Amino acid sequence: MTADQPQLPPADPLAELAAVVGCHTDELAQLSSRYTEVRTDLDALLADNAGKGTVPLPAPRWHDLEGEARDEAIARLRGWVETVFRPVYGHLAANLGPCWAEHDLALVVVDHLSETWAVLFARETRPQRVLSAQMEFLLRYMPAAADMLRAETYGCRDHSQRRPRAAS
């Protein structure tokens, strides 16, 4: 066949298409296999906490919370402060002022600490990456957060020297 002669359409277009696709079966099989590997890795990452720890709660909006909803959120944090933060973190927790629950910044910091702590430490397994994250939490984040909490609450003039309210 020369370039001048017109090409006739294939007798069976589906057969032609099947022949073209058939040339790529190895590549398609490799892509499919790679997709399966990536999907398995992704599923493992997404399920990392499933049955092994906790999923963080949504962050409270301290600036909007009022009444019973605020009291419940603070009670949850008080429980963590009394059962984990103060007993475990020694001098880092010692400077948390007694009025911490009255400071929105302190509530934000304690909420982040408690949720991060739950994700890192309330788990059944501790693979190397989690162990590294636990160490980073202990050495890097906890001291910085404790400094913020101390600066915000320790010796707070508004709360540490409360005067009795005048009788109305």
N, C-alpha and C positions, 0 to 999 in steps of 0.2 A: 504494500500500500504506500502510495506517495503522498506528499503533503497536499497535492492538488485535488486528490480524490476526497469527496465528502465522506465523513464517517457515518456509518449507519448506527442507529440506536441499538443497544443490546437487545437480543431476542427476549431476554427475561431480566428486567431491571432488578428484581429482587435477588436473583441469582448473582448478578453483578455486585450488588450491595453486600450480599453475604460473603462474597469472595474478598472484597475490600476489608470488611470487618474481620474476616478470618485471618487476615495477615497481621492483625493487631491483638490476637487473643492472648499472647504471652504478656504484652504490656498491660492489657486490661486486667489480667489475673494478678499481676504485680501491684497495680493500683488498688485493686480490691483488697488485697492482702494488707497493703499499707494503710488503707482506710480503716480496716478492722483493728489494726494495731493502735492507730491514733485514737479511735473511738474507745478502745479498751482503756488506754491511758487516761483519756478524758473522764470516762466513767469512774475510774479509780480516784481521780482527783476530786470529782464532785461528791463521791461517796466517802471521802476520807473520814468524816466525822460520824457517818452512819453507824450507830451501834458502838462507837468507840469514844464518844464524847458528847459534847453538847453543841447545839447550833445557837449562835448568839441571838439574844432577844433584840427586837428593834430598839433603837436608842430613844429613851424618853425625851420629850420636848419640855425640858425643865421650865422654859420661859412661858409655856402654855398650860402646864399641868396645875391643877388646883384641887383643893378639897381632898376627897377620899382617894382619888386616882394618884395624886401627888403623895399622900401619906403611904399608900401601898407601895409605890415605887421606892420611897425612902426606906420603908421597913425592909424591903428586899436587900437594899444596900447595907443597912445597919446589920442585918444578919451576916452578910459577907465580911464586913469590917470586924465584927466581934468573933466570928468563927475562923476566919482565915487571915485577914490583914494584920490585926494586932498580935495574935499568937505566933504567926509564922514570920513576919517581916520585922520583928524587933525594933531596932532604933529607927528604921525607916518609917514605921507606923507610930512611933512614940510622939512625934511632933504634930500629929493630927489633932487640931484643936477640937474641943468638945462641941463647938458650934458648927462643925463641918456641914451638917445637913441643912443649914440655913444659908449656905453659899452655893449659888448655881454652878460656879466654876468647880467647886469641890464635888458637887453631885456628878457633873460631867466626867471628871477625872476618876472618881471612885467607880462610876458605872463602867467606864472603859477598862479599868483595871480588873474589875470583877468578871466582866464578860471575856476578856482576853485570858484571864486566869482559868476560867471554866473551860474554854476551848483548848488550852494547852495542858491543863493538869487533870481535868475530870474525864479521863479517857482510859480505855482498857489497854491500849497499846502505846508504845513510845518508840517509834522508829527514829533513826538518826536525825532526820530533818526536824522532828518535833523536839528532840533533845536539844538540838542547836537553838531552836526558837525559845525553848524554856530558859536556856542560859542567857540568851539575848534579853529576854524579858527581865530576868533577875539582875543582870549587870548593867543594862542600859535603860530600859523603860521604867522599871520600878524606882530607881533612885531619882530620875528626873521627875516622875510623877509625885514622889514623896516630897521633893523640893517645892513643887508647885502647891501641894496641899499645905505644907508648912507655911509658905509665904502667904497663902490666902487665909489660913485659919488660926495660926498660932499667935496668941497674944492679941487677938482681934478685939479692938476697943469697943466695938458695938456689942459684942456678945460675951466677952470674958468678964466684964464688969457691969453686968446688968443691974439696973436699979429697979426696985419694985415699982410697978405701975401705980400711978396716983389713983386713989379711989374716986370713982365718978359719982 
